[in-house]
Amino acid sequence: MKILDTALKILVEGFVFIAVPVALIWGWALWSRRPHPRTLSSNLSLIGFALATASALLALSSALYARQIGGFPYGDPRLLKIYLWGWLLSLSAVVSSLGGLWRPSTLRWFAAICSLGALFFWFAAAMGE
């Protein structure tokens, strides 16, 4: 059972800390090089992807801030607000990206994967508090 727990932990951390950032960079690179259809679903995918990116940037900046101040104490109101904003950003990204899944677009799958990864990150971070 311990081997299964370790394998699951490696898979989840690999997804959140490696696959999602790579997908964010790759998605923005593809989006900048390809033509952008102006349909509702492609715009929803773009909004979801942008919100997932904002959520990831909030996670990165809050980790750098925590390192600078020597960490957050348990139940720190600043940290709880960061969790709230991260949760709201990623949940909004999931809703927007789900609306963009119905028609093909450059960011359709990138938005869905990154927003779900961000939502999972904020859930796991809050549960680890």
N, C-alpha and C positions, 0 to 999 in steps of 0.2 A: 504494500500500500504506500509506503514511503517513496518508492521509486515512481509510482504513478503521480503522487503529489508533486515531486520534483520535476517530472516531465511536463506536467500541466503548467506549473509555475514558469518553466522556461519558455513554453509555447506562448503563454499569455504575455509575459514580459517582452518576448521577441516581437509579438504583434504590436503591442502598444508603443514600445520604445524604439523599434527598428522599422517595422513595416509601415506604420502610420506616417512617421516623418518622411520616409522615402516616397510614399504615395502622395504626400502633400507637395513635395518638391517636383516630383514627376508630373503631377496633375497641372501645376502652374506652368511648367515648361511646355507641356502639350497644349494647354489652353492659349499660351502666348503665340504659338506657331501655327495653329489651325484656324480656319475661318469659324466665326461664331454665328450660329443660326440664332435668330431673334424670336424664338418660340417661347411660350410660357414654360414648358418643361425644361428647356435649356437654361432659362433665366432662374428657375427654381433650383436647378442643380448648381448654378454659379453662386447663388445666395447661400445655399447649404454648404458649399465648399469654402466660401469666404468665412462663414461663421465657424466652421470646423477649424480653419486656419487661425482665426482669432482666439478660439478656445485653446489651441495648441500653443499659441504665443503667450497667452495668459499663464498656462502651465509652466512654460519655460521661464518667463519673467518672474513668476512667483517663486520658483525654485532658486533663481539667482538672488532674489531679494531675501529669501530665507537664509541662504548661505551668508549673505552680507551682514545680516543682523544676528547671526548665530542661532537661527532656528526660531520656531514659534513655540510658545508654551502651550500646554494642553488647553483647548477650548478658547484660544485667542480669537477675539471678535474679527480681527483683520483676516485671519485664516478662514474663518467661517464665511465671511463675505466673499473671499476668493473662491471658495467652494461653491457658493450660491451662484456667482457670476459664471463660473466654469460650467456648472450644471445647466444654467439657463441658455448659455451660448450653444452648448453641444446639443441640448434638447431641441432648440430652435433649428439647429443645423440638420438634425435627424428629420424633423417634420418637413423642412424645405427640400431636403434631398429625396425624401420619399415621394414628394410631389413631382420631382423631376425624373423619376425612374421610368415613366410610361413611354417616353419617346427617346430615340437615340440622340446622344449628344456627347461631346468630348469629356465632360466632367461627370456624367451620369453615375458611373460606378465608383469613381474617386470620391465623390461627395458622400455617397452612402457609406463606403468603407471608413473614410476618415471621420465622419460624424459619429458613427457607431463606436469607433475606437476611442474618440474623445469622450463620449458619454461613459463608456466603460472605465476609462482612466479616472474621471471625476468620481464615479461611484466607488471605485476601489480606493482612491485616495481618501474619500470621506469615511469609508468603512475602516480604514487603517488608523484613523484619528483616535 
